[in-house]
């Protein structure tokens, strides 16, 4: 199966959950960009709800694991955490805001 940005995003949406909030990182608005850098290389740019989030390594490991399970163990996954623009609740999907009671 060839790499496609939409399939990568959907794989992350289905499998990478923020451990504290219990909502996937895509609907939380944490996934900023997906770049395919080769036949077997992906760069993920994402953020965290707070700069000091102690669970960044869990999210990074989950993203790498789920993409390699779906697209092959030889897939190189580079997860880069950025903080510009800073995350805010308005970046969440409507479903995520409703689930957290943010209207």
Secondary structure, DSSP 4 states (H G I P E B T S, - for coil): ----HHHHHHHHHHH-B-TTT-SBTTTTT-EEEEEEEETTEEEEEE--SSTT-TTHHHHHHHHHHHHHHHH-TT-EEEEEE--SSPP-GGGS-HHHHHHHT--
